[in-house]
Amino acid sequence: MSGKFATNALVMSLGALVYNILRCMGQKVLSGSGAPVRHTAKRRRLKTVMQELIYQAARLVKSSQQYTLRFSRHSPGFRAFRRLLSEYAFC
C-alpha cells in the first residue's frame, strides 16, 4: 500500500467495484439456464465465478484490424459468457 491516503482510498474503491461486478456476474449468469453448474445454488462464491467465467481458455485473434476471442468448441462456460456479453455489450 502507498503512504498516501488518497491513493489507498482509490485502490480500495476499485477493488470494491471489481468485487461487486464479479458478484453481479455470478448472480446473473451462473444462476441462469445453460450455465455450467456443479451443483444448484442461488448465489455463487467469488472464487466459483472466477473459475467458471474468467478462467475460460480462449485465443485472442486479430483479423482485419479487429480483435476477437476464440473459445474452444466444447467450452462449458461459453454460453454463459456469450449471454453476459450480449446483455452488456458496449459496442
Secondary structure, 3 states (H helix, E strand, C coil): CCCCHHHHHHHHHHHHHHHHHHHHHHHHCCCCCCCCCCCCCCCCCHHHHHHHHHCCCEEEEEECCEEEEEECCCCCCHHHHHHHHHHCCCC
